[in-house]
Amino acid sequence: MRCWPGCRVCGMGTVGRNVPRRFRFHLADSKIPPPRLGIARDEAFCFLYPDIPDTLRDLGLEPVFFSPLRDDALPRDCAALYFPGGYPELHCAALSGNASLRSAVRRFAAAGGIVYGECGGYMYLMENIEIQGQHWPMTGCLPLSCRLEEKRSALGYREVTPAGPGIFLPPERADIPPSGRGHEYHYARIVPRIPSSRRPPSSDGATADHPLHSGDNAETLHGRIVAPGLPLRPLWHVRDRNGRPLPDEGAVMGNTAGSWIHLYPEGARALLENLSAVIRNTVPVSGSIA
């Protein structure tokens, strides 16, 4: 598989030592503390490029870490939450069993906090993960369900552009949508939702729909999400490593977004700069939302 020149991630390209840092955000003379970005980090969410926290600090945010496996509350006064990739399918019982943290994430999203998940983090934002016929409740921030398959669902390098205004494309910058690079590799795929009347109750007793949406219709068509009656739209326009268009990907609802694609820190710096700008202009969700 061919990589882009300058890739630092896969070892197949030339190490990129001269990537311009055009978007560095300086807080040295500011008395205003930087907005806090809660980043999930534990055994279930362990696929986090080491450069990501430093890049986000450069862009004016304060990363703080928490564990969806062990913590019963979110870090206090966060303006946004980031769920990186990992292996939630190996920890479904513990993630589902931590009802207080799942509820806190769901309430954070309903209160307008910015929430973003990649791959395993995307799965955690869905209503449930199905493994061998068993459905494990997740946060329900997005009206989607996924199933872990034996056959790989996707593998490849990707180039993405925001499919519309949102957390990666603030309206004031919508005239020039930036692109970014990443990769996609997963065995799960989106499947039709379980009607709420047949949805197994979670350990926090939540069987009703998320407060931001209603209805039980959701399916996939040629890789695109179809959700009649729900304010759900794709996150990315996507091309493969050769520039060929792929179906739109990911999901956005309100300030919550998720995607199967892992963004590279340097290959997607313009997108991360946009995300940071949106977070800096967002009022933190007060308290811990326990």
N, C-alpha and C positions, 0 to 999 in steps of 0.2 A: 504494500500500500504506500503510495507516494505522499510525502508530507510537504508542507510549505517551507520555503527557505526561512531560516531564522527560528524554527520551532525549538523551544527549550524543553518540551514536555516529553516527546516520544523518543528522542535520541536519534531520529532519522534525518534531521535537518541540521543546518549549521547553527551553532549556539548564537542566539541573538543578544549581542552585547551592546548594541547601539540603538535600542528602541527609544525614540524621543519621548520624554515625559512632558508633554505639552499641557497637561491638565492638572499639574500639581496644585493643590489647594493649601494655602498658607494660613495658619492660625497663630503664628508666633506673637502677633501684636493684638490678638483678639482676647477680650475678657469673657467672651461667650463660650461656654464649654461645647465641645463638638457633640453632635447628636450620637446617641448610643445605638449601635447595631448589634442585636443579639444573634450570635452564630451558634448553631447546634454543633456540638462536637463530643462524640463518644463512639463506642464500638459500632453503633448503628449508622452513624453519620461521620465516617472517617475519611471520605474521599474529598479532601480539601487541599487545593494547591497551596503550598506554603507561602507563595507570593500574594495570595488574595488578601489576608489581613493587612499586610504592609501596604499594599496598593490602596486599600480602602482608608487606611490612616493618612496616606498621602493626599487622598481626595477629601479629607475633612471629616472623617467619621471616627468614632471610638468603638472598635470591636470589643464585645464582651461575650464570653462563652457560657453555654449552659448545656445540660444533658437531658434530652427527652426521655432517656431511660431512667434517670435517677431523681431529677429535680421535680418538685411538686409545684413550682411557680416559675414564671419567667423572670429574667433580670429586670430590675426596676427602671422605669422611665425610658423604655426603648422607643425609638421612632420607627424601627423596622426589624424584621426577623429574616434570617437567611438560613435555609436548610440545605446543606450541600449533599452530594451523593454519598453513597455508602451501601449498607446491606440491611435495610429494614426488614427484608424478608427473613433474615436469620434471627431477628429479635421481635417478631410480631407479638408474641405473648406478653413480653415486658412492655412494649410500646402501647399495646391495647390496654394493658393492666394499669398503666399510669394515667388514669382517667382525669386527675386534676390538671396535669400538664396539657393533655389534649384539649380539655375544656378551656384552659387559659389561652391556648393558641387560637381556638375557634372564636373566643370572645374578642381577642386582640384584632383578628381580621374583621369581625363584625363592627368593631369600633372605628374602623378606618385605618388601622395600622398597616404599613407596607409589609407584605409577606412574599418571599420568593423562595422557590424550591427547585433544585436540579436533580433529575433522575431519582435516586432514592428519596431525596427531599420532596420531589414532586409526588411520589407515591404516598408519603406521609400526609400531604395536604389533601389527598383524596378521601372519599368516604370509607373505603375499605380496600384491603388487599386480599385476593383470593389465592389460596395455595392448596392444591389437591382437594378442592371442593369445600374447604373451610374458609369462612370469611372473617377477617380480622378487622375490627373497627379502627379507623385512624381519625384524623382531626375533622374531616368533613368541611374544610375550608373551600374546596372546589367540588362541584356536583359531578364527580367522576368516580369510577371504580376501575381497578386493574386486576389482572390475573397473571401470575407467574407461570411461564411456559417452559417446557423442556427445550424447545427450539429457540435459538437466538432471534430476537425481534429486529434488531438493528445494530449495525457496526459501520462506522466511517467518520471521516472528517467532514465538518460542516461549516458553511458560512451563512450567517444569519443577519437579517435586517428586521427591525420591529415592524409588525404587521399593522400597527396603528398607534395612536397616542397612548401613553401609559407610563409605567414606572421606568422604562428604558427610553422613552421618547416624550419628554415634556412638551406641551403645546408650543412653547416659545422656541423650541428647536425642531419642530416638526417639518420645517421646510427642507432640512438636509438630514434625513434619517441615516445614522451611522451604521456600519456593518461590523460584525465581529466574527471571530473564529473559535471553534470548539470541536468537540467530538461527541459521538453518540454510540453508546454500547449498553444494551440492556436485554433482558429476557422477559420482562413484563410487557404487557400491552393493555390498552384501554378496552374495556368491555362494557356492554349495556349495564346501566345501574340496576340495583335491586330495588323494586318498588318498596316504599317505606312501610307498607302494610306487611311485607314479608321480610323486612330487614331485621336481622337478629339484634336484640337489645345489647348495647355495649355496657361495659362495667359502670359507666356513669349514667346509665338509663336513657341515653340519647338514641331515640329511634326516629324522631321527627327530622324534617329537612332543616338545613342550615338557615338561619334567619335572613340571609341575603338572597335566598332563592326558594323556589317551591316547584313541585311537579316531579314526575317520575320518569319522564321520557329522556333518554340519552342513548345514543348509539354512535358508532363510527362508520364512515363511508369513505372508502379510498384513503384511509389514514386521516381524514378530517373529522373533527368533532361536530356532531349534530345534536343539538340540545334544544328542541322546540320549547319556547316559552321561558328560556333561561338567558340571562344576560352574560353569555359565555362566548368568547371569541378567541381566535388563535393568537399566540404571542409572537411567532416568528414567520417571516418568509424565509425559505431555506434553499440553499444550493449545495450540491456535493462538492468534492474536492476538485472536480473537473469543470465546475461552473454550471452543471445541469440542474434545472429547477427540480425540487422535490415538493411534496405536499406541504402546505402550511402546518406548523407544529406548535405544540404547547397550548396553554389555556390561560385566559385572563378573565377575572371577574372582580370588578371594583379595583382595589389596591392589592389584590392577591394574584400572583402569577406563578406558573410552574412550567417546566420543560424537561424533556428527556436529555437535552443537550448540556454538556459541561462546557462552560465558557473558559477559555484560556486567559490568564490574568493580563498578559501583554497583548495577545491577539484580539482581545475584546475591551481594551482600555477605554475607548471612546464610549462604549455602552456602559461601562462601570462608572465613568465620569457622569453620564446622564443620570444613572441610578442614584449616585451620591448627591447630585444637585437636587433631585426630587426629595430625597430623604432630608437634606438640610433645610428644605422649605416646608417640612411636615411637622406639625405639632406632636411631640411625643405623647404616646398613650400613657396617662398617669398611672402611677402605682405599678404593681407587679402583675395585675390581672390574674390573680390566683384563683 
